[in-house]
């Protein structure tokens, strides 16, 4: 269907160019040379139009192929950037916090200097005097 329209369009251009050239010459004075010149000019016009259309089509195909290659290259580079990420460096905008001074050691409470508090719920198995037994034996 497209070819039929193209052929019809080219034939229409040829007839119009021939008619215009023959119109410039008065009808009673038309010779074979005038007709040949008009037909030659018409076909030259059609040939130039076809050459322009073919050049535009070829350049369009090359441009599309070039754009596809660029898009594929961009996609490859983007995929490579995701697979090999570089570490990010972040600069803080706030100053570093000051170091806190060390806490003083806890004061010992009671006769035993242990770090843990005595267990208020445990029951003693023997009184404190038993531990100070002179013989060192428990019954």
Secondary structure, DSSP 8 states (H G I E B T S, - for coil): -HHHHHHHHHHHHHHHHHHHHHHHS-GGG--HHHHHHHHHHHHHHHHHHHHHHHHHHHHHHHHHHHHHHHHHHHHHHHHHHHHS--------SS---------------SSS--SS---SS---SS-HHHHT-SS----
